Amino acid sequence: MTSIYHTLISQPLYNGLIALMHLLPFADVGVIVIVFTIIVKLILLPLSLKASRAQIQMKAIEKDLSSIKEKYKDNKEEQSRQTIQYYKDNNINPLAGILILIIQLPIVIGLYRIFLKSGLPQINTAMLYSFVHPPASVNMIFLHTANIAQKSIILALIAGLTTYFQISQANSSSKSSPSTGIQGDMAKAMAMQMKYFFPVMVTFISYSISGALALYWITSNVFAIVQEIYIKKKYHKAALVV
C-alpha cells in the first residue's frame, strides 16, 4: 500500500515541485512552494467546489429532513424510507461532500509529506522521472529575507494565525440551526477545540520542521480563505433563494 501511495501520489507531486524549480530558475524555493501549492489547489478546486455545494445543499434541506424525522419519530423504519425517498425525489446524494473530501485527502497528505521530507536544498534524484531535471542551483532564501530550510518562528506563527482564521471562517459558513442536547454540546466542544487547538498544533509542527512547510500551510490556508469567500458570494446566496 505504501509503495502504491508513493508511486501514485508522492512521487508525481515531488517531480512536479522539482520540475517547477527547473522551469523557474530565477525564483527562490519559497516562491516555488507558493506557486506549486496554488497550482495543486487549483487542480483540486472543482472537487472542492462540488463538496461545498453538496454541504450547502444538505443544509438547505435541514428543515424538510427535520419535518420527516418529527412526523415519523415513532416509526424509525418509515422515517428512513421517507428520508431516502426525499433524497431520490430531489436528486441529492447525502454522501457526495464526504466522498469528494476523501478523494482529495491523499493528495493533501502527499503535499504535506513532500514538504515534510523533501530534504531541500538536497534533491533526491532517485525519485525523479527521466524527463525531470534538477535545477542547477537551489535558493532557499525566501524573498532575500529568511532561509526556509531552517526553522522560522515568524512563518510558523503566520501559519498558525492563518489556520485560525481559516477554521473560524469555515465554522461561520457551516452554522445551521442551533443543535440541542448532548450531540449539540459535543459538536460545539469539538468545533471549539479545532478552532484553538489545531492552529497551535500547526504552529508547533511548522516551527519544528522548516520554513518550507510553514509556507505550504500559509499558502494553503490563504487559498482556502479566498475560496470560502468566493463560495459565500456565489453559492450561499443561491441556496437562500432556493
C-alpha positions as a Markdown table, in Angstrom:
| # | Residue | x | y | z |
|---|---|---|---|---|
| 1 | Met | 0.0 | 0.0 | 0.0 |
| 2 | Thr | 2.8 | 2.4 | 0.9 |
| 3 | Ser | 4.5 | 1.6 | -2.4 |
| 4 | Ile | 1.3 | 2.4 | -4.3 |
| 5 | Tyr | 0.8 | 5.6 | -2.5 |
| 6 | His | 4.4 | 6.6 | -3.2 |
| 7 | Thr | 4.1 | 5.8 | -6.9 |
| 8 | Leu | 0.7 | 7.4 | -7.5 |
| 9 | Ile | 0.8 | 10.4 | -5.1 |
| 10 | Ser | 4.2 | 11.3 | -3.5 |
| 11 | Gln | 6.4 | 10.8 | -6.5 |
| 12 | Pro | 4.3 | 12.7 | -9.0 |
| 13 | Leu | 4.0 | 15.6 | -6.6 |
| 14 | Tyr | 7.7 | 15.6 | -5.8 |
| 15 | Asn | 8.5 | 15.6 | -9.5 |
| 16 | Gly | 6.1 | 18.5 | -10.1 |
| 17 | Leu | 7.9 | 20.5 | -7.4 |
| 18 | Ile | 11.3 | 19.8 | -8.8 |
| 19 | Ala | 10.2 | 20.4 | -12.4 |
| 20 | Leu | 8.8 | 23.8 | -11.4 |
| 21 | Met | 12.1 | 24.7 | -9.8 |
| 22 | His | 13.8 | 23.8 | -13.0 |
| 23 | Leu | 11.4 | 25.9 | -15.1 |
| 24 | Leu | 11.7 | 28.9 | -12.8 |
| 25 | Pro | 15.4 | 29.1 | -12.0 |
| 26 | Phe | 15.1 | 32.8 | -11.1 |
| 27 | Ala | 12.7 | 32.1 | -8.3 |
| 28 | Asp | 13.7 | 31.0 | -4.8 |
| 29 | Val | 12.3 | 27.8 | -3.3 |
| 30 | Gly | 9.8 | 29.8 | -1.1 |
| 31 | Val | 8.2 | 31.3 | -4.2 |
| 32 | Ile | 8.2 | 27.9 | -5.9 |
| 33 | Val | 6.4 | 26.3 | -2.8 |
| 34 | Ile | 3.7 | 29.0 | -3.0 |
| 35 | Val | 3.3 | 28.7 | -6.8 |
| 36 | Phe | 3.3 | 24.9 | -6.6 |
| 37 | Thr | 0.7 | 24.8 | -3.8 |
| 38 | Ile | -1.6 | 27.1 | -5.7 |
| 39 | Ile | -1.3 | 25.0 | -8.8 |
| 40 | Val | -2.3 | 21.8 | -7.0 |
| 41 | Lys | -5.1 | 23.7 | -5.2 |
| 42 | Leu | -6.4 | 25.0 | -8.5 |
| 43 | Ile | -6.4 | 21.4 | -9.9 |
| 44 | Leu | -8.4 | 20.3 | -6.8 |
| 45 | Leu | -10.7 | 23.3 | -7.0 |
| 46 | Pro | -13.6 | 21.7 | -9.0 |
| 47 | Leu | -13.7 | 18.9 | -6.4 |
| 48 | Ser | -13.6 | 21.4 | -3.5 |
| 49 | Leu | -16.5 | 23.4 | -5.0 |
| 50 | Lys | -18.5 | 20.3 | -5.5 |
| 51 | Ala | -18.0 | 19.4 | -1.9 |
| 52 | Ser | -19.0 | 22.8 | -0.8 |
| 53 | Arg | -22.1 | 22.9 | -2.9 |
| 54 | Ala | -23.1 | 19.5 | -1.5 |
| 55 | Gln | -22.7 | 20.8 | 2.0 |
| 56 | Ile | -24.8 | 23.9 | 1.3 |
| 57 | Gln | -27.4 | 21.7 | -0.4 |
| 58 | Met | -27.6 | 19.5 | 2.7 |
| 59 | Lys | -28.0 | 22.5 | 5.0 |
| 60 | Ala | -30.7 | 24.0 | 2.7 |
| 61 | Ile | -32.9 | 20.9 | 3.3 |
| 62 | Glu | -32.4 | 20.6 | 7.0 |
| 63 | Lys | -35.9 | 21.8 | 7.8 |
| 64 | Asp | -37.5 | 19.3 | 5.4 |
| 65 | Leu | -35.5 | 16.5 | 7.0 |
| 66 | Ser | -36.4 | 17.6 | 10.4 |
| 67 | Ser | -40.1 | 17.6 | 9.5 |
| 68 | Ile | -39.8 | 14.0 | 8.2 |
| 69 | Lys | -38.0 | 13.0 | 11.4 |
| 70 | Glu | -40.6 | 14.6 | 13.6 |
| 71 | Lys | -43.5 | 13.1 | 11.5 |
| 72 | Tyr | -42.2 | 9.6 | 11.7 |
| 73 | Lys | -40.5 | 9.8 | 15.1 |
| 74 | Asp | -42.3 | 6.7 | 16.3 |
| 75 | Asn | -41.6 | 4.6 | 13.2 |
| 76 | Lys | -37.8 | 4.6 | 12.5 |
| 77 | Glu | -38.2 | 2.3 | 9.5 |
| 78 | Glu | -40.7 | 4.5 | 7.8 |
| 79 | Gln | -38.6 | 7.6 | 8.8 |
| 80 | Ser | -35.6 | 6.0 | 7.0 |
| 81 | Arg | -37.7 | 5.1 | 3.9 |
| 82 | Gln | -39.2 | 8.6 | 3.6 |
| 83 | Thr | -35.7 | 10.2 | 4.0 |
| 84 | Ile | -34.2 | 8.1 | 1.3 |
| 85 | Gln | -37.2 | 8.8 | -0.9 |
| 86 | Tyr | -36.8 | 12.5 | -0.3 |
| 87 | Tyr | -33.1 | 12.3 | -1.4 |
| 88 | Lys | -34.2 | 10.4 | -4.6 |
| 89 | Asp | -37.0 | 12.8 | -5.4 |
| 90 | Asn | -34.7 | 15.8 | -5.1 |
| 91 | Asn | -31.7 | 14.1 | -6.7 |
| 92 | Ile | -29.5 | 14.6 | -3.7 |
| 93 | Asn | -26.6 | 12.4 | -2.6 |
| 94 | Pro | -26.1 | 12.9 | 1.1 |
| 95 | Leu | -22.6 | 11.4 | 0.9 |
| 96 | Ala | -21.3 | 13.5 | -2.0 |
| 97 | Gly | -19.5 | 16.0 | 0.1 |
| 98 | Ile | -17.8 | 13.4 | 2.2 |
| 99 | Leu | -16.7 | 11.3 | -0.8 |
| 100 | Ile | -15.2 | 14.2 | -2.6 |
| 101 | Leu | -13.2 | 15.2 | 0.5 |
| 102 | Ile | -12.0 | 11.6 | 0.9 |
| 103 | Ile | -10.8 | 11.7 | -2.7 |
| 104 | Gln | -8.8 | 14.9 | -2.0 |
| 105 | Leu | -7.3 | 13.7 | 1.2 |
| 106 | Pro | -4.5 | 11.5 | -0.2 |
| 107 | Ile | -3.3 | 14.4 | -2.3 |
| 108 | Val | -3.4 | 16.8 | 0.6 |
| 109 | Ile | -1.4 | 14.4 | 2.7 |
| 110 | Gly | 1.0 | 13.9 | -0.2 |
| 111 | Leu | 1.6 | 17.6 | -0.4 |
| 112 | Tyr | 2.3 | 17.7 | 3.4 |
| 113 | Arg | 4.7 | 14.8 | 3.1 |
| 114 | Ile | 6.8 | 16.2 | 0.3 |
| 115 | Phe | 7.4 | 19.4 | 2.2 |
| 116 | Leu | 8.0 | 17.4 | 5.4 |
| 117 | Lys | 10.5 | 15.0 | 3.8 |
| 118 | Ser | 11.8 | 16.9 | 0.7 |
| 119 | Gly | 15.2 | 17.3 | 2.2 |
| 120 | Leu | 15.7 | 20.6 | 0.4 |
| 121 | Pro | 18.1 | 22.1 | -0.5 |
| 122 | Gln | 19.2 | 18.5 | -1.3 |
| 123 | Ile | 17.3 | 16.8 | -4.2 |
| 124 | Asn | 16.5 | 13.1 | -4.2 |
| 125 | Thr | 17.4 | 12.3 | -7.8 |
| 126 | Ala | 16.3 | 8.7 | -7.3 |
| 127 | Met | 12.7 | 9.9 | -7.1 |
| 128 | Leu | 12.9 | 11.9 | -10.3 |
| 129 | Tyr | 11.4 | 10.8 | -13.6 |
| 130 | Ser | 13.9 | 10.5 | -16.5 |
| 131 | Phe | 12.4 | 13.7 | -18.1 |
| 132 | Val | 12.6 | 15.8 | -15.0 |
| 133 | His | 15.9 | 17.6 | -14.5 |
| 134 | Pro | 17.0 | 19.0 | -11.1 |
| 135 | Pro | 17.7 | 22.8 | -11.1 |
| 136 | Ala | 21.3 | 24.0 | -11.5 |
| 137 | Ser | 21.1 | 25.6 | -8.0 |
| 138 | Val | 18.6 | 25.7 | -5.1 |
| 139 | Asn | 18.0 | 29.1 | -3.5 |
| 140 | Met | 16.4 | 28.6 | -0.1 |
| 141 | Ile | 16.4 | 32.3 | 0.9 |
| 142 | Phe | 12.7 | 33.3 | 0.6 |
| 143 | Leu | 12.5 | 36.8 | -0.8 |
| 144 | His | 16.0 | 37.6 | 0.4 |
| 145 | Thr | 14.8 | 37.5 | 4.0 |
| 146 | Ala | 14.5 | 34.0 | 5.5 |
| 147 | Asn | 16.2 | 30.7 | 5.0 |
| 148 | Ile | 13.2 | 28.3 | 4.7 |
| 149 | Ala | 15.5 | 25.3 | 5.0 |
| 150 | Gln | 15.7 | 26.3 | 8.7 |
| 151 | Lys | 13.1 | 26.9 | 11.4 |
| 152 | Ser | 11.3 | 30.2 | 11.2 |
| 153 | Ile | 9.2 | 31.4 | 14.2 |
| 154 | Ile | 7.7 | 34.2 | 12.1 |
| 155 | Leu | 6.5 | 31.9 | 9.3 |
| 156 | Ala | 5.3 | 29.4 | 11.9 |
| 157 | Leu | 3.2 | 32.0 | 13.7 |
| 158 | Ile | 1.7 | 33.2 | 10.4 |
| 159 | Ala | 0.9 | 29.6 | 9.6 |
| 160 | Gly | -0.9 | 29.2 | 12.9 |
| 161 | Leu | -2.7 | 32.6 | 12.6 |
| 162 | Thr | -4.0 | 31.8 | 9.0 |
| 163 | Thr | -5.1 | 28.4 | 10.2 |
| 164 | Tyr | -7.2 | 30.1 | 13.0 |
| 165 | Phe | -8.8 | 32.4 | 10.5 |
| 166 | Gln | -9.4 | 29.6 | 8.0 |
| 167 | Ile | -11.1 | 27.4 | 10.6 |
| 168 | Ser | -13.1 | 30.4 | 12.0 |
| 169 | Gln | -14.4 | 31.3 | 8.5 |
| 170 | Ala | -15.3 | 27.6 | 7.8 |
| 171 | Asn | -17.2 | 27.4 | 11.1 |
| 172 | Ser | -19.1 | 30.6 | 10.4 |
| 173 | Ser | -20.1 | 29.3 | 7.0 |
| 174 | Ser | -21.3 | 25.9 | 8.3 |
| 175 | Lys | -23.5 | 27.2 | 11.0 |
| 176 | Ser | -27.0 | 26.0 | 10.7 |
| 177 | Ser | -30.0 | 25.8 | 13.1 |
| 178 | Pro | -28.7 | 25.5 | 16.7 |
| 179 | Ser | -28.4 | 22.0 | 18.0 |
| 180 | Thr | -29.5 | 21.0 | 21.4 |
| 181 | Gly | -28.8 | 18.1 | 23.7 |
| 182 | Ile | -25.7 | 16.0 | 24.1 |
| 183 | Gln | -24.9 | 15.8 | 20.4 |
| 184 | Gly | -25.1 | 19.6 | 20.0 |
| 185 | Asp | -22.9 | 20.2 | 23.0 |
| 186 | Met | -20.3 | 17.7 | 21.7 |
| 187 | Ala | -20.3 | 19.3 | 18.3 |
| 188 | Lys | -19.8 | 22.8 | 19.8 |
| 189 | Ala | -17.0 | 21.4 | 22.0 |
| 190 | Met | -15.2 | 19.8 | 19.0 |
| 191 | Ala | -15.6 | 22.9 | 16.9 |
| 192 | Met | -14.1 | 25.0 | 19.8 |
| 193 | Gln | -11.1 | 22.6 | 20.2 |
| 194 | Met | -10.4 | 22.6 | 16.5 |
| 195 | Lys | -10.6 | 26.4 | 16.4 |
| 196 | Tyr | -8.0 | 26.9 | 19.1 |
| 197 | Phe | -6.0 | 23.6 | 19.3 |
| 198 | Phe | -5.3 | 23.0 | 15.6 |
| 199 | Pro | -3.7 | 26.4 | 15.0 |
| 200 | Val | -1.4 | 25.8 | 17.9 |
| 201 | Met | -0.5 | 22.4 | 16.6 |
| 202 | Val | 0.2 | 23.8 | 13.1 |
| 203 | Thr | 2.4 | 26.5 | 14.6 |
| 204 | Phe | 4.4 | 23.9 | 16.6 |
| 205 | Ile | 4.8 | 21.5 | 13.6 |
| 206 | Ser | 5.7 | 24.3 | 11.2 |
| 207 | Tyr | 8.4 | 25.6 | 13.6 |
| 208 | Ser | 9.7 | 22.1 | 14.4 |
| 209 | Ile | 10.4 | 21.2 | 10.8 |
| 210 | Ser | 11.1 | 24.1 | 8.4 |
| 211 | Gly | 10.0 | 27.4 | 6.9 |
| 212 | Ala | 9.1 | 25.5 | 3.7 |
| 213 | Leu | 6.4 | 23.5 | 5.5 |
| 214 | Ala | 5.2 | 26.8 | 7.1 |
| 215 | Leu | 4.9 | 28.4 | 3.7 |
| 216 | Tyr | 2.9 | 25.4 | 2.5 |
| 217 | Trp | 0.4 | 25.8 | 5.4 |
| 218 | Ile | 0.2 | 29.6 | 4.9 |
| 219 | Thr | -0.5 | 29.3 | 1.1 |
| 220 | Ser | -3.0 | 26.5 | 1.6 |
| 221 | Asn | -4.8 | 28.5 | 4.3 |
| 222 | Val | -5.0 | 31.7 | 2.3 |
| 223 | Phe | -6.2 | 29.8 | -0.7 |
| 224 | Ala | -8.9 | 28.2 | 1.4 |
| 225 | Ile | -10.0 | 31.6 | 2.8 |
| 226 | Val | -10.3 | 33.1 | -0.6 |
| 227 | Gln | -12.1 | 30.0 | -1.9 |
| 228 | Glu | -14.6 | 30.3 | 1.0 |
| 229 | Ile | -15.3 | 34.0 | 0.3 |
| 230 | Tyr | -16.0 | 33.0 | -3.4 |
| 231 | Ile | -18.3 | 30.2 | -2.3 |
| 232 | Lys | -20.2 | 32.5 | 0.1 |
| 233 | Lys | -20.8 | 35.1 | -2.6 |
| 234 | Lys | -21.8 | 32.6 | -5.3 |
| 235 | Tyr | -23.4 | 29.6 | -3.7 |
| 236 | His | -24.8 | 30.6 | -0.3 |
| 237 | Lys | -27.0 | 33.3 | -1.9 |
| 238 | Ala | -28.3 | 30.8 | -4.4 |
| 239 | Ala | -29.1 | 28.4 | -1.6 |
| 240 | Leu | -31.1 | 31.1 | 0.2 |
| 241 | Val | -33.1 | 31.8 | -2.9 |
| 242 | Val | -34.0 | 28.1 | -3.1 |
